[in-house]
Amino acid sequence: MNGKTAIVIGGESGIGRAVSIALAAAGATVRVAGILQDQGAATVETIRAAGGVAHFKHLDVRNSAQVAEVVRGAYSAENGLDILVYAAGVFDNMFGCLDTSEALWDQLLDINLKGCFLANKAALENMVPRRCGRIVNIASIASFTASADGIAYTASKHGMVGMTKHIARRYSGEGITANCVCPGIIETNIVANTEKILGADLPPLRKELFSGEGWKKWVPAGRQGRVEEVADLVLYLVAGNSGYITGQALAIDGGWLTA
């Protein structure tokens, strides 16, 4: 990764934080972008303490102008954008169609899918003329199954895979790869972060699904995944030897999808 420039949107916490740290440790210059300012500053501090190069930029992916500005600001005319990882995302707490408000639907689609589209578009503006670039969008096993979360989350994550496949097919000839990493149950603070970000638009959490033994019936491995395990997969997909892998949706789920 030496000499590479990367931006990780949603890079301040959870999977995005682990990806930011892994990229910086491999030698990339990383722009960490996200809405959680304190966590973003802490992530950058961790990277710098380890000798890496990173900067934090506050970003609300629901603001289309901000998304374009922050992605374009991650590179200069001399140093283009080599890597985009879109890791921003929120849950909808397993709510079905009849229980999902229009406001909750809009929030999930804006953050999980529309923000991803805007970030990918802004990255491609630099990558296509340079004929090189790696895009990884963090989707979910909800991209394949309806059992992982509610209707809005499921629709947004299915959409991310379709969008990523379209980008891969359209721009592979331009030296671009685009893939989805689709995690299952991972040890993160996404539930608490979702509550902070969505506020009143988020229905009450069904805590039995996200704590204690609630998730174990889904995961043959009998444990939650670690953010570092997901980051290792992302790192492989953006490395030099992965150029023939594109348009894929790769599950990392402890065996959930074997059911």
N, C-alpha and C positions, 0 to 999 in steps of 0.2 A: 504493500500500500504506500510505500515511500513516494512522495510527490503527488499523491492523489488528493483530490478535493471531494469531500462528501458533505451532504446535508441529511440529517435525521430529523424528520418532523414527528413530533411526539417523542423526542429523544431525551426528555427531561426525567422520565420515570419508567419503571417496569422494563418491558422488553426493549423499548427504544433506548433507555438508559444503558442497558447492557450492550446493545449494538453500538452506541456511541463510544463507549469505553473500549470495546473490542477493535473498532476501526482505528481509533487513536493509538491504541497499543501496537497495531500493525503498521503505523507510520502515517496514516492519513491525517490531513487537516480537516477537522470536523466542525461544522456549524450545527449546534444543537438548537432546535426551534420547538417551542411549545407554549402552552397557555399557563403552566404552573411555574411561575417565576422563581420562587424559592428553590424548588426542586431542580430547575434548570441550572441555577447558579451553583448549587451543590454538585451537580454532575460535572460541570465544567471544572470546578475546583478539584474534584477527584482526578480528572484526566490530567490536569496541569501538575498536580502533585506527583503523578507517576511519570512526568516528563513528556506528556503528549501536548498537542496543539489543538485547542478547542475554543469556541466562542459561543455565547448564548444569545439568542434573539427571541424576544417575546412574540408569539404568534397565536392568533385565534383563527383557526382554519375555516370558520364560518364567514370570515371577511375575505372575499375573493381578491381584492386589491392587495391586502396584506400578504396573501399566499404568494402571489406573483412577485411582489417586492422582495420578500424574504428569500425565495428560491434564487431569484436573479442576483441578489446581493451576496450569495454564497460563493460566487466565482468572479474572477476578473477577466479582462481581455487576454491577459497573458496565461492565466491558469483557468481553464474551463471547468465545468462541473463533471466529475467522473462518476459519482455515485449519488443516487437518491434512494433513501429508505423512508417510506411512509408508514409510521407506526402510531399515528394518532387514532384514537378510537374510544368509544363509550358503549356501555351496555344499556339494555332496556328492561332488565330484571324479569325476563321470561314472560312478558305480557303478550297475550294473544290478540287477534284481530279486533274482537269486540271490546277489549279493554284498552286498546291503544288510542290515545288522543292524536289529533292532527298535529298538535304542537310537538309531542314526543316523536312522532314519525318524522317530522321535518328536522328536528334536532339530530336524530340518528343518521338520516340520509345526508344532511349537510356535513356532519363531522366525518363520518366513516366513508362516505362515497364521493360526495361532491368535492370535498377538500382534497381527496386523493386524486381525482381527475384534474383539478386545478394545479396541484403540485406536479403531477406527471407532465402536464402540458407545458408548464414553465421550464421544467428540466429538459424536455425534448427540444425546446427552442434553442438550447445551447448544444445538446448532444448530437442532434441530427447534422448540423453543418460541420461538426468536427468528426462525424462518423465514428463515434465511440461513446459508450456509456453503459452503466448498469443501473437498473431500476429493480427494487424489491419492495413490494407492497405487502404489509402484514395484514393478512386476512384472518381466517379462523376455520376451524372445522365446521362452523356454522355455514361455511361456503358450500358444504356437501350434504349437511343433514339439518333437519328441523328440530332436533332434540337439544341443541346447544344453547339457545336463548330464544327471545321473543320474535315476533314477526318483523319488526322494523330492523333489528340487528341481523336477522337471517337474510332479509332482502338486501341489506347493504353489503353484507359479506359475499353473497352470491354475485352481486353486481361488481364487486372489486375483482373477482376472478374473471368474469366476462370482459371487463375493461382491460385487464392486464393481458389477456390472450389476444385481444384486438390490437393492442399496442405492439405486442411481440410479432404478430403476423405482418403488420403494416411496416414496421421499422427494423426488422431483423437485417434486411439488406443494407441498412445504413449503419451497421455495426453496433446496434443497440440490443441488449437483452432486457427482458422484462419478465419477472416471475413473482409469484405469490408464495409466501410462507404462511402456513395455516396451523397455528397452535391450537392445542386442546386446553386442558386445565393447567395453567402455569401459575407459579407463585408470584403474584403481583398485587399492587394496591389499586387495581382498576375499578373495583367496586366503590371504594372510598373516593377515588378521583372522579368517578362518574357523578357521584353525589355533589361534589364541589362544582363541577362544570355545568351540569344540567339544572341543579337547584329544584325549583318548584315544578319543573316539567317532568321530573322523574317520579314515577309511582313508588309507593313503599316497597322496600326490598324484601323479597322472600328469602329470608336469611337461611332457611334450612337447606337451600340449594347450593349455598356458597360457603358453608362452614361445617365443622365437625365431620360427620361421615357422609354428608349429603352427596358428594361428588363421586365417592368411591365405586358405586355401582356401575359407573360409566367407564372406568379406566382399568383395563386388565393389568397394567403395570403396578397398580396399587399405590401410586404416589402421584403427586403433582410434579410437573416439569419445572426445571429451573430456567430462569431467564438466560443464563449463560449458554445453555444447550441450544436455545433458539438463536442466540447471537452467533454461535459457531456455524449454524446452517446458513445464516445470512452472509457471514464472512466468506464462506465457500462460494456462494452465488455471485459475489461481487469481485472475486479474485480472478487472476489472469487465465487460469485453466478451465474456467466455467463457461467460456464463450459459446459453446454448442448447446447449452441448456437455456431454453427460452420458451415462454408461453406455458410454463408449468405451474401447478398449484400443489405444493409439497406439504403434506400433513406431518406434524410433529406432535403426537397426541397420546403416547403411551398405549396405543392399541385401541382407542375409542372406536375408530371406524371399522374395526374388524367385526363388530357386532352385526 
